[in-house]
Amino acid sequence: MRHCRLLLLAGLVCCGHAPQVRAHFLFIRIGDHAEAGRTVEVFFSERAVAGDPQFTAKIAPTKLSLQTEPGQFLPLVLRQGTDRLRGYLPASGPVSVAGELVYGVLTRNVPFLLRYHPKAVAGQSDKLHRLKPNGKAALEIVAEFKDDEIVLTALANGKPVPNALFTTVDDDLANEELRADESGRAVWKPLFPGHYCVYTRAVLKQPGEHKGRRYSEIRDFATLAFRWPLVRTKPDAEAVALFQKAIRSRATWTNFPGFKADVSGMVDGRPFEGTVKIDAEGTIRPNIEDETAAGWVEYQLDSIVLHRLAPSSRRPKPVLYFADEDVDHPLGRLLTFVGGNFASSYRIQGGQIRVVNRNLGSMNMTITVLDNRTNDDGKFLPHSYTVQYWNAKNGQLLRTQTFQDRWQRVGRFDLPAEHSLATASSAGLTVRTLKLSKHRLLPDK
């Protein structure tokens, strides 16, 4: 094996003619569940974590297929962003994403047609091993994942390539080379956790023409991207501590007796008024003649009360890990929650939970906190936040909701005083509001 620093990948697109040439490379990556859902991203860059916007249109013709069941290759819709292409994947379960990009004709000593065959996998190894290679691909890398090692095989039109040369690339663009044996197999043991991309190349001495430009050979590059280890089930102590600290920083109702209040507001252009009672267990009982308004008030207050009631001290310790190494994300580093039914992830910044991502079956939901305020105890109360809902299959934005909350200090409790909800969707904009006044704490039991 040879360890080196990635400066130039032969046959790839290069920038300038400086003594130290920096290469652009086609990267593909499957992420954890995050904003808008679980995605696969394709980008062309000299960096393994961000795309180069000037090449986004050039890689737009990339075609990918999704395989979640053995041998079933489903076309994957890719959307073009500023610096990358993005497709949406099932919230959980094993996936294999593979495809092709015919980049075009380039000249490096000789004119050649450059083709990329990107692939990425994620999920449990035993389930990934059931998925099939694409026998029609000109070049493809398949992998057998074991406890501490990976067996790599290059396939050309479905057949193993003897003595194939593999190069591994990590997020720092450090790499090492491995030579396959006569059967086309090479064994690799990643030394560190993280994202990896393995590539191999093949040259086909076959002249031809592409978009009016002639070439004398075809250069194929196949890549396989994955995170190592494939599946993480153990908590990251730092991630757990960060999450628990953020939970403790929220204003909560300890030994809450319940309260009564007058309520008024506006729902779909119709004013309403009445009273509401919330008992010590958090049960909401509105007394409002308008049934639509009563149902909406109950639903909104139920969510508010749920987030304010002090959590049980018997709640099991959460299991979380850092989903990536992006410590500079504007909304905080992504934490993935292990277990549960919602494929949840969070972003925490400044000791506060700033983002909550959840899968709701056919939809993905993201809550983004815009502004928190501190109460008299130095704890955080939500002031304004947004909630986006996306179609889980294709990532289409369905609607956006903007919430604003105001609070009234009564005794040692911060009780809801004003709550507004503006919903924007293809149907237009609707605004609903409620106000609580004359708060009266219920007697302690």
KAQUI-V529137 format. One record per residue. RES is the residue in one letter. PSI is psi in radians with two decimals (999 if undefined). BURIAL is + if it has 24 or more other ideal C-beta (glycine too) atoms within 12 Angstrom, else -. D_FIRST is the distance of its C-alpha to the first C-alpha in whole Angstrom. Layout:
BEGIN
res=RES psi=PSI burial=BURIAL d_first=D_FIRST
res=RES psi=PSI burial=BURIAL d_first=D_FIRST
END
This chain:
BEGIN
res=M psi=2.55 burial=- d_first=0
res=R psi=2.17 burial=- d_first=4
res=H psi=2.39 burial=- d_first=7
res=C psi=-3.11 burial=- d_first=10
res=R psi=2.31 burial=- d_first=13
res=L psi=1.88 burial=+ d_first=15
res=L psi=-0.71 burial=- d_first=18
res=L psi=2.23 burial=+ d_first=18
res=L psi=2.03 burial=+ d_first=17
res=A psi=2.28 burial=- d_first=18
res=G psi=-0.04 burial=+ d_first=22
res=L psi=2.95 burial=+ d_first=22
res=V psi=2.26 burial=+ d_first=25
res=C psi=2.77 burial=- d_first=25
res=C psi=1.96 burial=- d_first=28
res=G psi=-3.00 burial=- d_first=30
res=H psi=0.60 burial=- d_first=29
res=A psi=2.76 burial=- d_first=28
res=P psi=-0.70 burial=- d_first=26
res=Q psi=1.73 burial=- d_first=23
res=V psi=2.36 burial=- d_first=23
res=R psi=2.27 burial=- d_first=23
res=A psi=2.53 burial=+ d_first=22
res=H psi=2.56 burial=+ d_first=23
res=F psi=2.60 burial=+ d_first=22
res=L psi=1.99 burial=+ d_first=23
res=F psi=2.58 burial=+ d_first=23
res=I psi=2.40 burial=+ d_first=24
res=R psi=2.35 burial=+ d_first=25
res=I psi=2.19 burial=+ d_first=27
res=G psi=3.03 burial=+ d_first=29
res=D psi=2.96 burial=+ d_first=31
res=H psi=2.18 burial=+ d_first=35
res=A psi=-2.67 burial=+ d_first=36
res=E psi=2.25 burial=+ d_first=39
res=A psi=-0.14 burial=+ d_first=40
res=G psi=-2.88 burial=+ d_first=38
res=R psi=2.24 burial=+ d_first=35
res=T psi=2.81 burial=+ d_first=33
res=V psi=2.34 burial=+ d_first=30
res=E psi=2.48 burial=+ d_first=30
res=V psi=2.20 burial=+ d_first=28
res=F psi=2.69 burial=+ d_first=28
res=F psi=2.06 burial=+ d_first=27
res=S psi=2.95 burial=+ d_first=26
res=E psi=-0.05 burial=+ d_first=23
res=R psi=2.59 burial=+ d_first=23
res=A psi=0.08 burial=+ d_first=22
res=V psi=-0.13 burial=+ d_first=25
res=A psi=2.52 burial=- d_first=28
res=G psi=2.90 burial=+ d_first=29
res=D psi=1.95 burial=+ d_first=31
res=P psi=-0.49 burial=- d_first=34
res=Q psi=-0.22 burial=- d_first=35
res=F psi=0.01 burial=+ d_first=32
res=T psi=-0.78 burial=+ d_first=34
res=A psi=-0.56 burial=- d_first=36
res=K psi=-0.59 burial=+ d_first=34
res=I psi=0.01 burial=+ d_first=32
res=A psi=-0.56 burial=- d_first=35
res=P psi=-0.02 burial=- d_first=35
res=T psi=2.30 burial=+ d_first=32
res=K psi=2.23 burial=+ d_first=33
res=L psi=2.65 burial=+ d_first=32
res=S psi=2.62 burial=+ d_first=33
res=L psi=2.33 burial=+ d_first=33
res=Q psi=2.01 burial=+ d_first=32
res=T psi=-0.35 burial=+ d_first=34
res=E psi=2.50 burial=- d_first=35
res=P psi=2.13 burial=- d_first=33
res=G psi=0.01 burial=- d_first=34
res=Q psi=1.79 burial=- d_first=36
res=F psi=1.93 burial=+ d_first=35
res=L psi=2.31 burial=- d_first=37
res=P psi=2.41 burial=- d_first=37
res=L psi=2.17 burial=+ d_first=36
res=V psi=2.22 burial=+ d_first=38
res=L psi=2.41 burial=+ d_first=36
res=R psi=2.43 burial=+ d_first=38
res=Q psi=2.16 burial=- d_first=38
res=G psi=-2.85 burial=- d_first=38
res=T psi=-0.78 burial=- d_first=37
res=D psi=0.15 burial=- d_first=34
res=R psi=2.94 burial=+ d_first=32
res=L psi=2.59 burial=+ d_first=33
res=R psi=2.32 burial=+ d_first=34
res=G psi=2.75 burial=+ d_first=35
res=Y psi=2.43 burial=+ d_first=36
res=L psi=2.86 burial=+ d_first=35
res=P psi=2.57 burial=+ d_first=37
res=A psi=-0.48 burial=+ d_first=37
res=S psi=3.04 burial=+ d_first=35
res=G psi=2.89 burial=+ d_first=34
res=P psi=2.45 burial=+ d_first=31
res=V psi=2.55 burial=+ d_first=30
res=S psi=2.20 burial=+ d_first=28
res=V psi=2.17 burial=+ d_first=28
res=A psi=2.75 burial=+ d_first=27
res=G psi=-2.73 burial=+ d_first=29
res=E psi=2.53 burial=+ d_first=29
res=L psi=2.04 burial=+ d_first=29
res=V psi=1.75 burial=+ d_first=30
res=Y psi=-0.75 burial=+ d_first=30
res=G psi=-3.05 burial=+ d_first=32
res=V psi=2.21 burial=+ d_first=32
res=L psi=2.92 burial=+ d_first=30
res=T psi=2.03 burial=- d_first=30
res=R psi=1.61 burial=- d_first=27
res=N psi=-0.88 burial=- d_first=28
res=V psi=2.68 burial=- d_first=29
res=P psi=2.35 burial=- d_first=31
res=F psi=2.70 burial=+ d_first=29
res=L psi=2.15 burial=+ d_first=29
res=L psi=2.17 burial=+ d_first=27
res=R psi=2.36 burial=+ d_first=26
res=Y psi=2.53 burial=+ d_first=24
res=H psi=1.34 burial=+ d_first=24
res=P psi=2.63 burial=+ d_first=24
res=K psi=2.54 burial=+ d_first=23
res=A psi=2.55 burial=+ d_first=24
res=V psi=2.69 burial=+ d_first=24
res=A psi=2.52 burial=+ d_first=26
res=G psi=-3.10 burial=+ d_first=28
res=Q psi=2.45 burial=- d_first=28
res=S psi=-0.74 burial=+ d_first=25
res=D psi=-0.58 burial=- d_first=28
res=K psi=-0.61 burial=- d_first=30
res=L psi=-0.61 burial=+ d_first=27
res=H psi=-0.35 burial=- d_first=26
res=R psi=-0.35 burial=- d_first=30
res=L psi=2.70 burial=+ d_first=29
res=K psi=2.60 burial=- d_first=29
res=P psi=2.78 burial=+ d_first=26
res=N psi=1.79 burial=+ d_first=28
res=G psi=-0.25 burial=- d_first=29
res=K psi=-0.15 burial=- d_first=30
res=A psi=2.40 burial=+ d_first=27
res=A psi=-0.59 burial=+ d_first=26
res=L psi=2.36 burial=+ d_first=23
res=E psi=2.55 burial=+ d_first=21
res=I psi=2.25 burial=+ d_first=19
res=V psi=2.68 burial=+ d_first=20
res=A psi=2.49 burial=+ d_first=18
res=E psi=2.01 burial=+ d_first=20
res=F psi=2.19 burial=+ d_first=20
res=K psi=-3.03 burial=- d_first=20
res=D psi=-0.87 burial=- d_first=21
res=D psi=0.19 burial=- d_first=17
res=E psi=2.87 burial=- d_first=15
res=I psi=2.27 burial=+ d_first=15
res=V psi=2.04 burial=+ d_first=15
res=L psi=2.44 burial=+ d_first=14
res=T psi=2.29 burial=+ d_first=16
res=A psi=2.30 burial=+ d_first=17
res=L psi=2.23 burial=+ d_first=21
res=A psi=1.97 burial=+ d_first=23
res=N psi=0.67 burial=- d_first=27
res=G psi=-0.05 burial=- d_first=26
res=K psi=2.46 burial=- d_first=24
res=P psi=2.54 burial=+ d_first=21
res=V psi=1.91 burial=+ d_first=19
res=P psi=2.46 burial=- d_first=17
res=N psi=0.46 burial=- d_first=14
res=A psi=2.54 burial=+ d_first=13
res=L psi=2.14 burial=+ d_first=11
res=F psi=2.49 burial=+ d_first=10
res=T psi=2.26 burial=+ d_first=10
res=T psi=2.50 burial=+ d_first=11
res=V psi=2.21 burial=+ d_first=14
res=D psi=-3.05 burial=+ d_first=16
res=D psi=-0.33 burial=+ d_first=19
res=D psi=0.10 burial=- d_first=18
res=L psi=0.30 burial=+ d_first=16
res=A psi=2.56 burial=- d_first=13
res=N psi=2.91 burial=+ d_first=10
res=E psi=2.74 burial=+ d_first=6
res=E psi=2.52 burial=+ d_first=5
res=L psi=2.41 burial=+ d_first=6
res=R psi=2.21 burial=- d_first=8
res=A psi=2.79 burial=+ d_first=11
res=D psi=-2.96 burial=- d_first=13
res=E psi=-0.41 burial=- d_first=17
res=S psi=-0.01 burial=- d_first=18
res=G psi=0.15 burial=+ d_first=16
res=R psi=2.45 burial=+ d_first=14
res=A psi=2.44 burial=+ d_first=11
res=V psi=2.29 burial=- d_first=11
res=W psi=2.42 burial=+ d_first=10
res=K psi=1.77 burial=- d_first=11
res=P psi=2.37 burial=+ d_first=12
res=L psi=-0.45 burial=- d_first=13
res=F psi=2.67 burial=- d_first=16
res=P psi=2.72 burial=- d_first=19
res=G psi=-3.08 burial=+ d_first=20
res=H psi=2.40 burial=+ d_first=20
res=Y psi=2.61 burial=+ d_first=17
res=C psi=2.16 burial=+ d_first=16
res=V psi=2.32 burial=+ d_first=14
res=Y psi=2.72 burial=+ d_first=15
res=T psi=2.80 burial=+ d_first=15
res=R psi=2.77 burial=+ d_first=17
res=A psi=2.50 burial=+ d_first=20
res=V psi=2.20 burial=+ d_first=22
res=L psi=2.01 burial=- d_first=26
res=K psi=1.30 burial=- d_first=28
res=Q psi=1.87 burial=- d_first=31
res=P psi=2.78 burial=- d_first=34
res=G psi=-2.88 burial=- d_first=36
res=E psi=2.40 burial=- d_first=37
res=H psi=2.06 burial=- d_first=37
res=K psi=0.78 burial=- d_first=39
res=G psi=0.02 burial=- d_first=41
res=R psi=2.30 burial=- d_first=38
res=R psi=2.62 burial=- d_first=37
res=Y psi=2.77 burial=+ d_first=33
res=S psi=-0.23 burial=- d_first=32
res=E psi=2.89 burial=+ d_first=29
res=I psi=2.27 burial=+ d_first=27
res=R psi=2.04 burial=+ d_first=24
res=D psi=2.36 burial=+ d_first=23
res=F psi=2.11 burial=+ d_first=20
res=A psi=2.40 burial=+ d_first=20
res=T psi=2.63 burial=+ d_first=19
res=L psi=2.12 burial=+ d_first=19
res=A psi=2.51 burial=+ d_first=20
res=F psi=2.88 burial=+ d_first=21
res=R psi=2.43 burial=+ d_first=21
res=W psi=2.26 burial=+ d_first=19
res=P psi=2.82 burial=+ d_first=21
res=L psi=-0.78 burial=+ d_first=23
res=V psi=2.35 burial=+ d_first=26
res=R psi=2.16 burial=+ d_first=28
res=T psi=-0.24 burial=- d_first=31
res=K psi=2.51 burial=- d_first=31
res=P psi=2.66 burial=+ d_first=33
res=D psi=2.03 burial=+ d_first=32
res=A psi=-0.68 burial=- d_first=34
res=E psi=-0.70 burial=- d_first=34
res=A psi=-0.75 burial=+ d_first=35
res=V psi=-0.78 burial=+ d_first=38
res=A psi=-0.69 burial=- d_first=39
res=L psi=-0.75 burial=+ d_first=39
res=F psi=-0.80 burial=+ d_first=41
res=Q psi=-0.63 burial=+ d_first=43
res=K psi=-0.71 burial=- d_first=44
res=A psi=-0.65 burial=+ d_first=45
res=I psi=-0.74 burial=+ d_first=47
res=R psi=-0.37 burial=- d_first=49
res=S psi=-0.17 burial=+ d_first=50
res=R psi=2.54 burial=+ d_first=52
res=A psi=2.24 burial=+ d_first=56
res=T psi=2.86 burial=+ d_first=57
res=W psi=1.84 burial=+ d_first=60
res=T psi=2.33 burial=- d_first=60
res=N psi=0.85 burial=- d_first=63
res=F psi=2.18 burial=+ d_first=64
res=P psi=-0.24 burial=+ d_first=68
res=G psi=2.95 burial=+ d_first=68
res=F psi=2.86 burial=+ d_first=70
res=K psi=2.71 burial=+ d_first=73
res=A psi=2.72 burial=+ d_first=73
res=D psi=2.58 burial=+ d_first=74
res=V psi=2.49 burial=+ d_first=72
res=S psi=2.91 burial=+ d_first=73
res=G psi=-2.81 burial=+ d_first=71
res=M psi=2.25 burial=+ d_first=70
res=V psi=2.01 burial=+ d_first=68
res=D psi=0.75 burial=- d_first=68
res=G psi=-0.03 burial=- d_first=71
res=R psi=2.14 burial=- d_first=73
res=P psi=2.68 burial=- d_first=74
res=F psi=2.82 burial=+ d_first=74
res=E psi=2.83 burial=+ d_first=76
res=G psi=-2.63 burial=+ d_first=76
res=T psi=2.88 burial=+ d_first=75
res=V psi=2.52 burial=+ d_first=72
res=K psi=2.32 burial=+ d_first=71
res=I psi=2.06 burial=+ d_first=68
res=D psi=-3.13 burial=- d_first=68
res=A psi=-0.46 burial=- d_first=66
res=E psi=-0.09 burial=- d_first=64
res=G psi=0.15 burial=+ d_first=63
res=T psi=2.27 burial=- d_first=65
res=I psi=2.28 burial=+ d_first=66
res=R psi=1.64 burial=+ d_first=70
res=P psi=2.56 burial=+ d_first=71
res=N psi=1.47 burial=- d_first=75
res=I psi=2.30 burial=+ d_first=75
res=E psi=-0.71 burial=- d_first=77
res=D psi=1.95 burial=+ d_first=74
res=E psi=-0.66 burial=- d_first=72
res=T psi=-0.80 burial=- d_first=69
res=A psi=-0.72 burial=+ d_first=69
res=A psi=-0.77 burial=+ d_first=70
res=G psi=-0.70 burial=- d_first=67
res=W psi=-0.75 burial=+ d_first=65
res=V psi=-0.77 burial=+ d_first=66
res=E psi=-0.75 burial=+ d_first=65
res=Y psi=-0.78 burial=- d_first=61
res=Q psi=-0.78 burial=+ d_first=61
res=L psi=-0.53 burial=+ d_first=62
res=D psi=-0.75 burial=+ d_first=60
res=S psi=-0.74 burial=+ d_first=57
res=I psi=-0.81 burial=+ d_first=58
res=V psi=-0.71 burial=+ d_first=59
res=L psi=-0.69 burial=- d_first=56
res=H psi=-0.26 burial=+ d_first=54
res=R psi=-0.50 burial=+ d_first=57
res=L psi=2.36 burial=+ d_first=58
res=A psi=2.32 burial=- d_first=56
res=P psi=2.67 burial=- d_first=53
res=S psi=2.42 burial=- d_first=54
res=S psi=-0.22 burial=- d_first=52
res=R psi=0.05 burial=- d_first=52
res=R psi=2.36 burial=- d_first=49
res=P psi=2.64 burial=- d_first=46
res=K psi=2.30 burial=- d_first=43
res=P psi=2.67 burial=+ d_first=41
res=V psi=1.91 burial=- d_first=37
res=L psi=2.73 burial=+ d_first=35
res=Y psi=2.78 burial=+ d_first=32
res=F psi=2.24 burial=+ d_first=31
res=A psi=-0.41 burial=+ d_first=30
res=D psi=-3.04 burial=+ d_first=28
res=E psi=0.25 burial=- d_first=27
res=D psi=1.46 burial=- d_first=30
res=V psi=-0.16 burial=- d_first=32
res=D psi=0.22 burial=- d_first=34
res=H psi=2.36 burial=- d_first=35
res=P psi=-0.46 burial=- d_first=39
res=L psi=0.12 burial=+ d_first=40
res=G psi=2.80 burial=+ d_first=38
res=R psi=2.52 burial=+ d_first=34
res=L psi=2.26 burial=+ d_first=34
res=L psi=2.29 burial=+ d_first=35
res=T psi=2.31 burial=+ d_first=34
res=F psi=2.17 burial=+ d_first=37
res=V psi=2.24 burial=+ d_first=36
res=G psi=3.11 burial=- d_first=39
res=G psi=3.14 burial=- d_first=42
res=N psi=0.11 burial=- d_first=43
res=F psi=0.19 burial=+ d_first=43
res=A psi=0.87 burial=+ d_first=39
res=S psi=2.58 burial=+ d_first=40
res=S psi=2.82 burial=+ d_first=38
res=Y psi=2.75 burial=+ d_first=39
res=R psi=2.35 burial=+ d_first=39
res=I psi=2.29 burial=+ d_first=40
res=Q psi=2.35 burial=+ d_first=41
res=G psi=0.56 burial=- d_first=44
res=G psi=0.17 burial=- d_first=44
res=Q psi=2.55 burial=+ d_first=45
res=I psi=2.04 burial=+ d_first=44
res=R psi=-0.49 burial=+ d_first=44
res=V psi=2.43 burial=+ d_first=43
res=V psi=2.19 burial=+ d_first=43
res=N psi=2.34 burial=+ d_first=41
res=R psi=2.62 burial=+ d_first=43
res=N psi=2.26 burial=+ d_first=43
res=L psi=0.67 burial=- d_first=46
res=G psi=-1.74 burial=- d_first=45
res=S psi=-0.16 burial=- d_first=46
res=M psi=2.68 burial=+ d_first=46
res=N psi=2.48 burial=+ d_first=44
res=M psi=2.42 burial=+ d_first=45
res=T psi=2.17 burial=+ d_first=44
res=I psi=2.16 burial=+ d_first=47
res=T psi=2.04 burial=+ d_first=46
res=V psi=2.13 burial=+ d_first=48
res=L psi=-0.63 burial=- d_first=50
res=D psi=2.23 burial=- d_first=52
res=N psi=2.69 burial=+ d_first=53
res=R psi=2.67 burial=+ d_first=56
res=T psi=2.51 burial=- d_first=56
res=N psi=-2.97 burial=+ d_first=59
res=D psi=-0.34 burial=- d_first=62
res=D psi=0.10 burial=- d_first=59
res=G psi=0.26 burial=- d_first=56
res=K psi=2.74 burial=+ d_first=55
res=F psi=2.38 burial=+ d_first=53
res=L psi=2.43 burial=+ d_first=55
res=P psi=2.40 burial=+ d_first=54
res=H psi=-0.78 burial=+ d_first=56
res=S psi=2.50 burial=+ d_first=55
res=Y psi=2.80 burial=+ d_first=52
res=T psi=2.71 burial=+ d_first=51
res=V psi=2.14 burial=+ d_first=50
res=Q psi=2.50 burial=+ d_first=48
res=Y psi=2.24 burial=+ d_first=48
res=W psi=2.61 burial=+ d_first=45
res=N psi=2.16 burial=- d_first=45
res=A psi=-0.40 burial=+ d_first=42
res=K psi=-0.73 burial=+ d_first=42
res=N psi=0.02 burial=+ d_first=42
res=G psi=0.13 burial=+ d_first=42
res=Q psi=2.30 burial=- d_first=45
res=L psi=2.15 burial=+ d_first=47
res=L psi=-0.80 burial=+ d_first=50
res=R psi=2.79 burial=+ d_first=52
res=T psi=2.32 burial=+ d_first=52
res=Q psi=2.40 burial=+ d_first=54
res=T psi=2.16 burial=+ d_first=55
res=F psi=2.53 burial=+ d_first=56
res=Q psi=2.36 burial=+ d_first=58
res=D psi=2.47 burial=+ d_first=60
res=R psi=2.68 burial=+ d_first=62
res=W psi=2.68 burial=+ d_first=63
res=Q psi=2.16 burial=+ d_first=67
res=R psi=2.11 burial=- d_first=67
res=V psi=1.92 burial=+ d_first=69
res=G psi=-2.16 burial=- d_first=69
res=R psi=0.31 burial=- d_first=66
res=F psi=2.45 burial=+ d_first=64
res=D psi=1.89 burial=+ d_first=63
res=L psi=2.60 burial=+ d_first=64
res=P psi=2.34 burial=+ d_first=64
res=A psi=-0.73 burial=+ d_first=66
res=E psi=2.52 burial=+ d_first=65
res=H psi=2.16 burial=+ d_first=63
res=S psi=2.59 burial=+ d_first=62
res=L psi=2.06 burial=+ d_first=60
res=A psi=2.15 burial=- d_first=59
res=T psi=2.14 burial=+ d_first=58
res=A psi=2.23 burial=- d_first=56
res=S psi=-3.04 burial=- d_first=56
res=S psi=-0.30 burial=- d_first=57
res=A psi=-0.09 burial=- d_first=60
res=G psi=-2.72 burial=- d_first=60
res=L psi=2.29 burial=- d_first=61
res=T psi=2.57 burial=- d_first=63
res=V psi=2.27 burial=- d_first=63
res=R psi=2.52 burial=+ d_first=65
res=T psi=2.71 burial=+ d_first=66
res=L psi=2.57 burial=+ d_first=67
res=K psi=2.38 burial=+ d_first=69
res=L psi=2.41 burial=+ d_first=70
res=S psi=2.94 burial=+ d_first=73
res=K psi=0.89 burial=- d_first=75
res=H psi=2.35 burial=+ d_first=72
res=R psi=2.04 burial=- d_first=74
res=L psi=2.49 burial=+ d_first=72
res=L psi=2.68 burial=- d_first=73
res=P psi=2.50 burial=- d_first=74
res=D psi=2.47 burial=- d_first=72
res=K psi=999 burial=- d_first=72
END
